[in-house]
């Protein structure tokens, strides 16, 4: 199943079992713009997000280290304790953890994929990330 187009990127793979697309939205934080698509499911006490894809655009995203630092601040994480491994995405250098993968497409453009690890395992996260590639804008 495909996730469609988002801000110039094609989301080519969605694993079985994730919720329906809940919403697309645009936002900005610290001079970086976000185009976001969210897949969520209804649960007993509301909704639960299974998958988020963010396309990030901003001058401060100069290299993979800058993307990591920005996302650590944005997600309020301790950058030093954030366990990530290198991974080679088809569009550029990336980092991947248990529930998040991100990569630098080119200076100023990055993609961030976040999953609920109770719904999407690490192998599926990698497949989702590898399937998010530049498309027709």
C-alpha positions in Angstrom: 0.0 0.0 0.0 1.3 3.5 -1.0 1.1 6.6 1.2 0.8 9.0 -1.7 2.7 12.3 -2.3 3.8 14.8 0.4 5.6 18.0 -0.5 7.6 16.6 -3.4 8.1 13.1 -2.0 6.4 9.8 -2.8 5.6 7.6 0.2 5.9 4.2 -1.4 5.4 1.7 1.3 3.0 1.4 4.3 3.0 -1.7 6.4 -0.2 -3.6 7.0 -1.9 -2.8 10.3 -1.4 0.9 10.5 -4.3 3.2 10.9 -5.9 5.4 8.3 -4.5 8.7 7.2 -5.6 11.1 9.8 -4.4 14.4 8.5 -1.9 16.5 6.5 -0.7 19.7 8.0 2.0 22.4 7.6 3.8 24.0 10.5 7.0 25.8 11.3 9.4 25.6 14.2 12.7 27.5 14.7 12.8 28.6 11.0 12.2 25.1 9.6 9.0 24.3 7.8 7.2 21.0 8.2 4.9 19.2 5.8 3.4 16.4 7.8 1.2 13.4 7.1 -0.1 11.3 10.0 -1.7 7.8 10.1 -3.7 7.1 13.2 -6.3 4.8 14.7 -9.1 5.2 17.0 -8.6 3.6 20.4 -10.8 3.4 23.5 -9.7 6.8 24.9 -9.3 8.8 21.6 -6.7 8.3 18.8 -3.2 6.9 18.6 -0.6 7.8 16.0 1.0 4.9 14.2 3.1 6.7 11.7 4.2 10.3 10.9 6.2 11.5 7.9 7.7 15.0 8.0 9.4 16.8 5.1 11.6 19.4 6.6 12.8 22.5 4.8 15.1 25.1 6.3 18.5 26.8 5.8 19.8 25.4 9.2 19.6 21.8 7.9 23.1 22.0 6.4 24.2 18.4 7.0 23.1 15.2 8.8 24.6 16.5 12.1 22.6 19.7 11.9 19.4 17.6 11.2 20.1 15.4 14.2 20.7 18.4 16.5 17.5 20.1 15.2 15.4 17.0 15.7 16.8 16.4 19.2 15.7 19.9 20.2 12.3 19.6 18.4 11.5 16.3 20.1 13.1 17.4 23.4 15.6 14.5 23.4 19.0 14.3 24.9 21.1 14.2 21.7 23.9 12.5 23.5 21.8 9.6 24.7 19.8 9.2 21.5 20.7 5.8 20.1 20.9 6.0 16.3 22.8 4.0 13.6 23.9 5.1 10.2 21.9 4.0 7.3 22.2 4.8 3.6 18.9 6.1 2.3 18.5 6.2 -1.5 18.2 10.0 -1.3 21.0 10.7 1.1 22.8 9.9 4.4 20.6 9.0 7.3 20.3 7.8 10.9 17.9 5.2 12.2 16.7 4.1 15.7 14.0 1.9 17.1 11.2 4.2 16.2 12.6 7.0 14.0 14.6 7.4 10.8 15.7 10.6 9.2 18.0 11.6 6.4 19.4 14.7 4.6 18.2 14.8 1.0 20.2 17.9 0.2 21.3 20.9 2.2 18.1 22.5 3.4 15.8 19.5 2.9 15.4 16.4 5.2 12.8 13.8 5.8 11.8 12.4 9.3 9.8 9.2 9.7 8.4 8.3 13.2 6.5 5.1 14.1 4.8 3.7 17.2 7.2 0.7 18.0 4.2 -1.2 19.4 2.6 -1.2 15.9 5.6 -1.0 13.5 8.8 -3.0 14.1 12.3 -1.8 13.1 12.3 -3.8 9.9 9.1 -2.1 8.7 10.4 1.3 9.8 13.4 0.8 7.5 11.1 -0.3 4.6 8.9 2.8 5.1 11.9 5.1 5.2 13.5 3.5 2.1 10.2 4.0 0.3 10.0 7.7 0.9 11.8 9.2 -2.1 11.8 12.4 -4.1 8.9 12.5 -6.6 7.4 15.0 -8.9 6.8 18.3 -7.3 
